[in-house]
Structure formats: C-alpha cells, structure tokens
Amino acid sequence: MSTIADIFKSKSKPKELIERLAEALTTDKKAIREMIEFYGGAKAVERSRCLEALELVTQTDPKLAEPCLELVLQAISDKSPAMKREASRVIANTANTFPEQAVAAIPALLKNSTDEGTVVRWSAALALTEIAKANPQTRKRLLPIITDHADKEENNGVKNIYVKALKILAK
C-alpha cells in the first residue's frame, strides 16, 4: 500500500488523488496516522485534499475520523474556503457518531454560516442541521438560529438545507 506522502507525490489528477487517499484511509490502518503526520507539514491544497478524502470515507464509516477530529475542528476556522467546506462536511458526517466534537464545532460553524462564500455557508448549514438532528440538547439552542438563517438566507441551495432540516426537526 502506498503511503500518504507517496500518493501526493504521484502525478494523479486531483479527483484520482482523493480517491486513492480515501481508499488508503479505509484499507490501511496506519494511513490515518500517516495522514495526520503528513497534514501537519502539508501545503494548504494538500491539507484540503486530505480533508476531502476524509469527508469521502466518513460518508460510509464516520468512526474512521476519530483520530482526526482535532485537526478537523481547527480546519473549520481556517482562512481557506476549501478547508472550511471539507471540515464542515466531515462534522456533518460524524455528528451522530461524535456528538461532543460536533457541539465543539458550533461556534466556528455559526461564523461560517454567514461567510460570503456560498459553498462555505452551504457546508456550515449542513453541519449545523446534522448536529441539531443528532443532539436533542443542542437542538433547542440551534433551532432558533436555523429558523433565522432559513428566513434570511438568499441562496436557495443553502436555504433548502435549513428548510428541510426544520421539517424533520418539527416532527
């Protein structure tokens, strides 16, 4: 199996690189630790690709993210929109499995929910609504915020995330 650094050294196109990273993360028990070590010294685009691969694997196995949650929480506040986007999506995918870490992400997600970038707002909306669905105690705190964002959001894609969540949460 290729190491994380070897995957990045390859001449793979971005999509293929992310798929190879995701495959390594799911099939090689050492790959998560390697990714965390690599991430610390990586360029912003490489860190973003690591998070994108992590987001991909957490769609089917959220538990794989456990060793990475600290760096994911930090990435939500990164200046890079790609980092914010991917970290928020990891939190959305893991909110049921790691509710305490998801709650810790709320302040940064709330900040991102008013970001000028649509994809950052979309990802923050996804994470906030998944946290509200997964955590009844936090739901009470987030419900008025989600309602307010649903009323004020101008982008239909972002607005729809809030509206769909409110329908589920009203049940």
C-alpha positions as semicolon CSV with decimal commas, in nm:
position;residue;x (nm);y (nm);z (nm)
1;M;0,000;0,000;0,000
2;S;0,124;0,346;-0,084
3;T;0,192;0,586;0,196
4;I;0,005;0,915;0,210
5;A;0,319;1,103;0,104
6;D;0,365;0,865;-0,191
7;I;0,009;0,928;-0,305
8;F;0,073;1,302;-0,303
9;K;0,400;1,256;-0,495
10;S;0,217;1,071;-0,771
11;K;0,112;1,255;-1,084
12;S;-0,255;1,176;-1,016
13;K;-0,522;1,426;-1,104
14;P;-0,700;1,577;-0,800
15;K;-1,008;1,352;-0,816
16;E;-0,798;1,038;-0,855
17;L;-0,564;1,151;-0,577
18;I;-0,858;1,200;-0,340
19;E;-0,998;0,859;-0,431
20;R;-0,659;0,697;-0,370
21;L;-0,632;0,875;-0,034
22;A;-0,982;0,762;0,061
23;E;-0,902;0,405;-0,036
24;A;-0,583;0,412;0,173
25;L;-0,773;0,555;0,472
26;T;-1,029;0,275;0,455
27;T;-0,796;-0,017;0,384
28;D;-0,472;0,061;0,570
29;K;-0,494;0,101;0,947
30;K;-0,174;0,308;0,952
31;A;-0,294;0,552;0,687
32;I;-0,496;0,772;0,924
33;R;-0,189;0,831;1,145
34;E;0,024;0,888;0,835
35;M;-0,227;1,141;0,709
36;I;-0,228;1,327;1,040
37;E;0,154;1,344;1,038
38;F;0,161;1,448;0,672
39;Y;-0,111;1,708;0,730
40;G;0,098;1,895;0,986
41;G;0,363;1,990;0,729
42;A;0,146;1,996;0,418
43;K;0,060;2,287;0,193
44;A;-0,295;2,423;0,211
45;V;-0,407;2,244;-0,105
46;E;-0,270;1,913;0,027
47;R;-0,445;1,962;0,362
48;S;-0,766;2,035;0,178
49;R;-0,731;1,715;-0,024
50;C;-0,672;1,518;0,297
51;L;-0,994;1,658;0,440
52;E;-1,179;1,587;0,117
53;A;-1,068;1,224;0,131
54;L;-1,168;1,207;0,497
55;E;-1,509;1,353;0,410
56;L;-1,549;1,085;0,144
57;V;-1,473;0,798;0,383
58;T;-1,688;0,938;0,664
59;Q;-1,992;0,917;0,438
60;T;-1,986;0,541;0,494
61;D;-1,770;0,499;0,806
62;P;-1,777;0,803;1,038
63;K;-1,571;0,623;1,304
64;L;-1,261;0,649;1,087
65;A;-1,249;1,022;1,158
66;E;-1,199;0,987;1,534
67;P;-0,819;1,038;1,537
68;C;-0,857;1,337;1,303
69;L;-1,133;1,529;1,478
70;E;-0,898;1,778;1,645
71;L;-0,750;1,885;1,312
72;V;-1,099;1,889;1,157
73;L;-1,220;2,124;1,431
74;Q;-0,924;2,354;1,366
75;A;-0,980;2,343;0,989
76;I;-1,334;2,481;1,022
77;S;-1,175;2,814;1,120
78;D;-0,907;2,810;0,850
79;K;-0,888;3,105;0,612
80;S;-0,921;2,872;0,312
81;P;-1,279;2,821;0,191
82;A;-1,190;2,467;0,081
83;M;-1,070;2,379;0,430
84;K;-1,383;2,525;0,590
85;R;-1,603;2,340;0,341
86;E;-1,447;1,998;0,381
87;A;-1,408;2,020;0,759
88;S;-1,774;2,119;0,793
89;R;-1,879;1,824;0,580
90;V;-1,674;1,586;0,797
91;I;-1,852;1,725;1,104
92;A;-2,187;1,676;0,929
93;N;-2,097;1,315;0,851
94;T;-1,980;1,243;1,206
95;A;-2,236;1,437;1,413
96;N;-2,424;1,122;1,515
97;T;-2,110;0,927;1,598
98;F;-1,917;1,201;1,779
99;P;-2,177;1,443;1,920
100;E;-1,941;1,613;2,168
101;Q;-1,690;1,706;1,899
102;A;-1,974;1,822;1,676
103;V;-2,100;2,053;1,950
104;A;-1,747;2,192;1,987
105;A;-1,761;2,292;1,620
106;I;-2,075;2,505;1,658
107;P;-1,906;2,846;1,722
108;A;-1,692;2,817;1,408
109;L;-1,984;2,680;1,206
110;L;-2,202;2,972;1,313
111;K;-1,933;3,211;1,195
112;N;-1,909;3,024;0,864
113;S;-2,287;3,028;0,825
114;T;-2,260;3,399;0,739
115;D;-1,948;3,368;0,521
116;E;-1,953;3,544;0,185
117;G;-1,879;3,214;0,008
118;T;-2,184;3,008;-0,082
119;V;-2,008;2,672;-0,050
120;V;-1,883;2,766;0,297
121;R;-2,235;2,867;0,404
122;W;-2,380;2,552;0,245
123;S;-2,138;2,326;0,432
124;A;-2,190;2,512;0,760
125;A;-2,568;2,478;0,715
126;L;-2,530;2,106;0,653
127;A;-2,318;2,057;0,964
128;L;-2,537;2,272;1,189
129;T;-2,853;2,093;1,082
130;E;-2,695;1,749;1,123
131;I;-2,578;1,847;1,473
132;A;-2,931;1,965;1,558
133;K;-3,079;1,637;1,431
134;A;-2,828;1,427;1,625
135;N;-2,831;1,609;1,958
136;P;-3,162;1,690;2,134
137;Q;-2,998;1,919;2,393
138;T;-2,819;2,123;2,131
139;R;-3,126;2,121;1,906
140;K;-3,306;2,359;2,141
141;R;-3,019;2,607;2,112
142;L;-2,980;2,570;1,735
143;L;-3,346;2,568;1,632
144;P;-3,397;2,947;1,654
145;I;-3,068;3,005;1,472
146;I;-3,159;2,760;1,195
147;T;-3,502;2,923;1,164
148;D;-3,344;3,268;1,143
149;H;-3,095;3,153;0,879
150;A;-3,372;2,987;0,678
151;D;-3,560;3,317;0,678
152;K;-3,262;3,534;0,588
153;E;-3,057;3,315;0,351
154;E;-3,077;3,439;-0,007
155;N;-2,917;3,140;-0,180
156;N;-3,181;2,874;-0,246
157;G;-2,940;2,582;-0,210
158;V;-2,831;2,691;0,136
159;K;-3,184;2,793;0,234
160;N;-3,316;2,449;0,132
161;I;-3,080;2,276;0,374
162;Y;-3,227;2,476;0,661
163;V;-3,587;2,432;0,542
164;K;-3,553;2,054;0,501
165;A;-3,395;2,024;0,845
166;L;-3,673;2,233;1,003
167;K;-3,934;1,995;0,857
168;I;-3,751;1,698;1,012
169;L;-3,692;1,873;1,343
170;A;-4,060;1,975;1,368
171;K;-4,165;1,608;1,388
